[in-house]
Amino acid sequence: MKPVNVGLLGIGTVGGGTFTVLRRNQEEITRRAGRAIVLKMIADKDLKKARKLAGKNTIVTADAMEVVNHPDIDIVVELIGGTTVAKQFILKAIKNGKHVVTANKALLAIHGNEIFAAAHKHGVMVAFEAAVAGGIPIIKALREGLTANRVEWIAGIINGTSNYILSEMRNTGASFAEALRQAQALGYAEADPTFDIEGIDAAHKLTILAAISFGIPMQFDKVYTEGISKLAREDIRYAEELGYRIKLLGITKRTPKGIELRVHPTLIPARRLIANVEGVMNAVLVKGDAVGATMYYGAGAGAEPTASAVVADLVDVTRMHTADRKHRVPHLAFQPDALTNTPILPMSEVQTSYYLRLRAFDKPGVLADITRILADSGISIDAMLQKEPSEGEEQVDIIMLTHETVEKHINAAIRKIEKLSTISGKVVRIRLEELNRN
Ligand code: HSE
């Protein structure tokens, strides 16, 4: 059977991995796909590097548009990243009737609605397994494996860099700045680590997961995003003493009032499997009404793990590209005319539990004042820890875990607590999720 011709845009880490995996497993991949998948063209500004990787029959160019417009190319693999030129190339490829495979989570989270509408119009597939959690086939699981379920919630460790930093802080007692430096030295974090440590990368991925789980459009602008850069090592230690770990989670949940869409540091019980995901690894916990809780674990980045997802998409597209377009798996798992406009809940309406750390003078009545404020706001305390004052200090750390409440209520209570003359500084507030089966 005629081979499928692929044009690759961008020959960085993942592009290189895609080359390696396709070459090494060529025979197995052909047996699975039903025809050969051939890397016919590659485009990269670094022509020397591209030529080094290319086979003798591969056309190398510095101009990505040449690939996108080439009549022999069936599938364009976009591994350039970013939301500017990558978008132009993808839209042009779609217009030219080519299928697209992309690892570009930022582009899909921000411009996905436009890209999928164009793909639908032109009858082509846009596959994006590599965009979320690297090598973990979470897109496949949600779009196909779990299709019988009403997804109730998802909680994922979907940024390896921040998980590495949190693991280091817990294991070695390092500060955030020290752990970040270590992540940079090991090449996990970029020189500008903002996207990873401020939760933006996780928010991109969560946007995609929520869309395919609930049948809603991409709504990156509605994700509540809070990163890990302000986390103090003592909070990691106190959480540990109370039986919890702090993870940067992407959480999306169906509630009667709307869909929660949030990324933030979260206390989770240390005994949960997902709490034990360490270092740069990723894990996604999905609760479906029929299947219950399921967890997907693996490498969230890296050349070959991400290439594993890119090649899986190439095989999928190869298998399906001659199929009637109406019978392909819809891009967002739900038919395009069946997406809903279920509202995304503002963070102030989200319901969860909280870890609070207060710095208080060790005087009679301090605790009574705090608990009265919480009680007046209808907030119930689940656990409490008071630390001995350090030598020569008058102030103590008080740590409280609350039962579930609505975010606006805890915020109002915190404002009142901070006004007490016996409290110094700001109250530290970190959200807490039990992640049990309900
Ligand atoms: N920067 C991402 C992470 C990997 O640290 O998980 C690519 O999505």
Residues whose N, C-alpha, C, O or C-beta is under 5 A from the ligand:
A	BS01	HSE	I158 N159 G160 T161 Y188 D196 G300 A301
